[in-house]
């Protein structure tokens, strides 16, 4: 009878839904954790089927975020997700009154139903804390259709790194570097395809970094165990192989540049562990604190012209190295495995663009600001037709280049920019 009364209360509250509001993954972390604690205390370790019903003004774009947080928190308690045939069922209802939000979970275990409840507090406080300051837009930057000669090389192979310099675009693939020339109509023509003489086999999850000369007449490509340099000399014969481009590769365990940004000088380099496919945490010059092993890092401009280093650790934590200290950044549990810094001029001026966590068929990108050590959303999620596999800041800092793998397992590169609200 008590459970029925609680369910009736939820239904009544749902009928009083107020104004729509978007919120950050960080805003859902605490209530998701509290609800998972209560559910696990009732259910204990085991399997369960989870469903979520949204009767609140929370945007439907946020429901996958809330679900992932609940699944992650339940898993830490030994509760793993199962199909609809599971004997245990968790039915979560997100509801609200004109002023407050309430999340209720009905836990069916055999013939018994028990209820867990979390009060999120005033809606106005959540909405004010998560006002969106900008809107993200994307456009196709490079795919097979953008090539004048119809080459399909761009769509068939994963893009490991890319950079634009002068009138050329350099793209690093698993075993070659392709160079594209920009035409007057902004189309792309394949100028050269240079094979990498790899001194060590590329791991299955290919990684690399590409640095181009400002005039577009040279580049350096870093891959596990190999460093390659490319150079252009105008050929006397227009039919010369590779249109005047040459490439030389050598075995190398030298550190890779990881913070290519004017806000971080001298250039930061990190040692790469080819056997483990991540950076060891040893960097040069030192940032004043020992860094953990990480997948990627990006300089984040701070006040008074200084810069912090944002780190995507192999342990799944996002940390910030600043003023000789390393601290965990909260509100990042829904971030994917890569991020990039965008100098948009909106809001605080600089944002971090991150994909959603997990391998999903339809990904999303979102902008965040880090005024302190908590990531706060600065935009609504931008839907992506495919899975985001990599992000880079464009050389001018005003856009982010995004590699996307679609349902047909083909790759394209999108340019993401921001419009200030």
Buried (B, 14 or more C-beta within 10 A) or exposed (E): EEEEEBBEBBEEBBEEBBEEBBBBBBBBBEBBBBBBBBBBEBBEEBBBBBEBBBBBBBBEBBBBBBBBBBBBBBEEBEBEBBEEEBEBBBBBBBBBBEEBBBBBBBBBBEEEBBBBBBEBEEBEEBBEEBEBBBBBEBEEBBBBEBBEEEBEBBBEBBBBBBBBBBEBBBBBBBBBBBBBBBEEEEBBEBBBBBEBEBBBEBBEEBBBBBBBBEEBBBBBBBBBBBBBBBEBEEEEEEEEEBBBBEBEBEEBEEBBBBBBBEBBEEEBBBBBBBEEBBBBBBBEEEBEBEBBBBBBBBBBBBEEEEBBBBBBBBEEBBBBBBEEEBBEBBBBBBBBBBBBBBBBEBBBEBBBBBBBBBEBEEBBBBBBBBEEEBBBBBBBBBEBEBBBBBBBBBBEBBBBBBBBBBEEEBBBBBBBBBEEE
